[in-house]
Amino acid sequence: MVKGLEDRLFNVFVYAVLVFCALLAIFPILYVVSVSITPFGEVLRNGGFILIPRDVTFSAYKTLLTQSNLPQAFKITVLITVVGTAVNLILTGLMAYPLSRKNLPGRRIFLLMIVFTLIFSGGLIPTYLIVKSVGLIDSIWAMILPNAIWSFNVLIMKSFFEGLPEELFESARIDGAKEFRILFQIVTPLSIPVIMTIGLFYLVGHWNEFFQAIFYVTDRTLFPLQVIVREILMQSQQTLENADNITPTQTLQMAAVMIASLPVLVVYPFIQKYFTKGMLLGSIKG
Amino acid sequence: MALTVLRKYWPFYVMLLPGVLFYLIFRYFPMYGMVIAFKDFSMMDGILHSPWANPWYKHFETFYQSPYFGELLRNTLLISLYKLVWGTIPPILLALLLNECRIRWLRTVVQTLTYMPHFLSWVIIFGILIALFSQNGGIVNRWIVEAGGSSFPFLTSTQTFRSVLVGSEVWQNLGWGAIIYLAAMAGIDPTLYEAARVDGAGRFRMIWHITIPGIRSVIVLLFILKLGHLLDAGFDQIYILYNIQVYPVADILDTWVYRTGLQQLNFSLASAVGLFKSLIGMALVLFANNVAKRWGEGIW
């Protein structure tokens, strides 16, 4: 009997802490949503603690979508996300597939070349000078090419390819398929799981793009979402002393935060399982 | 010989070509470009033709003797160490609780919600921090004022900024960090638990004597590998969250390199510091990997 009680108490403790963790993760996000759609007067009246707003207004969103450069930045971000992810996947796949063929002469040298970049890098300044000298400064490509391949993803993809049965390649070759055809018509369809996971990692990376833009882009019309949103957040940090000014700004700020994160938040529940799988793939094989 | 190899394998080398070009241009040329740490670099002359610094270690000496040196190194190591501890223990605890959770849907919901912050960018998290902690509009300060206290500038005070850094990182990665420990727990032999139950062990004893020892090697391995990145205190996060008031506690090697190099155009000095960081970082990673190998498996 005592055992049963102890067990039940333990369960209650576990569930309570887990629910607390879940609330801790979701509460700040819900709060931001709520601030972004609540008229600020309402926020003040209720001491700022509203999770389900009574008065809903989308005026902050309307202002941002009509009177700021957020829509332009949104377009840039979508563009670099789509083009960038495609470039990432093609280059990573083309690199990983030959390296998964164990009898390829020179394989070790290429692998070493990749692994070395995991432990040593030229650093920010020399990289900047190279990007500048190949003429990428102030172009969309500056946010795509310098990080076109993540070494870690090559290694993950390579070990996935290594797991494909050898007989497959042999029979394809006997049927007269050439290597490129084998890669695109046989290996690629069989690799959808790993392509999905790695593609999603690249996708989120591009969506959250900030630093390549800060480093290599000065043309404001090319700034991606995150850069513009940070500007909006910084602006009112500076006017912080001026408390009268803060009223509409915070609503605007939170609306900007929502516009930049909404796609991730909406899509996330559907793709979450792929990430988890990818994470394990990476940690076990990497 | 070379010809037969080429005839047989050329499609593979063609496939490798774009990737190899990428690595040469964007990864290996910059390593060569590091020579500007030993030069008096000027944009006009370029990497090749800029004159050598005299003496060759001039920029390293400048940095070593500057007042930043101690401050940057201290900030980098301290922030990194705090993150190491707080980034290790909470995810393990969460994984232990998730592992004990007997209600499957609750487990799924908690996992889904706690993984989510991992996918938000630091800019978004900065926005969330403003909503919660800013001095005038932040909800926490409003609570403090309502409770009769006076508001506090959490985001711009040297007293609290490091806590903000570490706390927001824990918030972002709590659930995500737990995944790997959960996977390790899934690998523990279930008969161990049955045997313990027959012997009359309670849930807590089973956690202590079976689950934790079962994942000990994973904990140690990850900890050692993270030690290898002791000089990476988190450039992205710090750059986005910090402000001039908190430089004394928040400025790290990477942020300083960015400001000195790209903003003040002092390329040689900035690359000298970058080279210093890269070399020590490489030594740490190699050392950590060697130690990790002794514990079973390294990364390569």
Interface residues (C-beta under 8 A of the other chain):
Chain A: K3 E6 D7 F10 N11 V14 Y15 V17 L18 V19 C21 A22 L24 A25 I26 P28 I29 Y31 V32 V35 G47 G48 F49 L91 T92 L94 M95 Y97 P98 L99 R101 L104 P105 F110 M113 I114 V115 T117 L118 I119 F120 S121 G122 G123 L124 I125 P126 T127 Y128 L129 I130 V131 S133 V134 L145 P146 N147 A148 I149 V154 K178 E179 F180 L183 V204 W207 N208 F210 F211 F215 Q226 V227 V229 R230 L233 Q237 L240 A243 I246 Q250 Q253 M254 A256 V257 A260 S261 V264 L265 Y268 P269 Q272 F275 T276 M279 L280 S283 I284 G286
Chain B: V5 Y9 P11 F12 Y13 M15 L16 P18 G19 V20 F22 Y23 I25 F26 R27 Y28 F29 P30 M31 Y32 G33 M34 I36 G46 I47 L94 L97 L98 E100 C101 R102 I103 L106 R107 V109 V110 Q111 T112 L113 T114 Y115 M116 P117 F119 L120 S121 W122 V123 I124 F126 G127 I128 I130 A131 L132 S134 Q135 N136 G137 I139 R142 W143 E146 W171 L174 G175 W176 I179 I180 A183 G202 R203 F204 D236 Y239 I240 N243 D254 V257 Y258 G261 L262 F267 A270 S271 G274 L275 K277 S278 G281 M282 V285 L286 I299 W300
